[in-house]
Amino acid sequence: MGKGKRPPWLVTDDLRVRIEPLLPVRSRRVRKPGRLPLDDRKCLQGIFFVLHTGIQWEWLPQELGFGSGMTCWRRLRDWNEAGV
């Protein structure tokens, strides 16, 4: 990538500030809360990566830090059902 170019799937601080109020707040169960959910920003970047590259959800490389493709797909589904 050339100097000053950033990958198109990275969510900038400015974009995060604009999108965050639109995303539903995720509540955790009090009893048996389970593991912490993946950060919305990372999921959003994973979603953008899949949409930009056209790869299948299950092929999303976890080494990129976006979580699994299924995690990103579920978050996209949940946001869609919430009207985001």
C-alpha positions in Angstrom: 0.0 0.0 0.0 1.2 3.5 -0.8 2.1 6.0 1.8 -1.0 7.5 3.5 -3.2 4.7 2.2 -5.2 2.7 4.7 -7.1 -0.5 4.1 -10.7 0.2 3.2 -12.0 -2.1 5.9 -10.4 -0.2 8.8 -12.8 1.8 10.9 -11.4 5.3 11.7 -12.0 7.0 15.0 -14.2 9.5 13.2 -16.3 6.8 11.6 -16.6 4.9 14.9 -17.9 8.0 16.7 -20.5 8.5 14.0 -21.6 4.8 13.9 -21.5 3.9 17.6 -24.8 5.7 18.6 -26.6 3.7 15.9 -25.6 0.3 17.3 -27.8 -1.4 19.9 -26.3 -1.7 23.4 -25.5 -5.3 24.3 -26.5 -6.3 27.8 -24.7 -9.1 29.6 -26.4 -11.7 31.7 -25.9 -11.3 35.5 -25.7 -15.1 36.1 -23.3 -17.0 33.9 -22.3 -14.0 31.8 -19.9 -16.0 29.6 -17.0 -14.5 27.8 -16.8 -10.9 26.9 -18.3 -10.1 23.4 -15.9 -9.0 20.7 -15.7 -5.2 20.3 -18.2 -3.8 17.9 -15.4 -1.9 16.0 -13.5 -5.1 15.4 -16.7 -6.9 14.2 -17.5 -4.0 11.9 -14.0 -4.2 10.4 -14.4 -7.9 9.9 -17.7 -7.3 8.1 -16.1 -4.6 5.9 -13.2 -7.0 5.1 -15.6 -9.7 4.0 -17.7 -7.3 1.9 -14.6 -5.7 0.4 -12.7 -8.9 -0.5 -15.7 -11.1 -1.3 -14.4 -14.0 0.8 -16.8 -16.4 2.5 -17.5 -15.6 6.2 -15.9 -18.8 7.4 -12.6 -17.9 5.6 -12.2 -14.6 7.6 -8.6 -14.9 8.9 -8.7 -14.7 12.7 -5.1 -13.5 12.6 -6.5 -10.1 11.6 -8.1 -9.7 14.9 -11.7 -9.4 13.7 -12.9 -12.5 15.4 -14.4 -15.5 13.6 -16.4 -15.0 10.4 -19.4 -16.5 12.2 -19.1 -13.9 15.0 -19.0 -11.1 12.5 -21.9 -12.6 10.5 -24.0 -13.0 13.7 -23.3 -9.4 14.7 -24.4 -8.2 11.2 -27.5 -10.3 11.5 -28.3 -8.9 14.9 -27.8 -5.3 13.8 -29.9 -5.9 10.7 -32.7 -7.3 12.9 -32.4 -4.3 15.2 -32.9 -2.0 12.2 -29.4 -0.7 12.0 
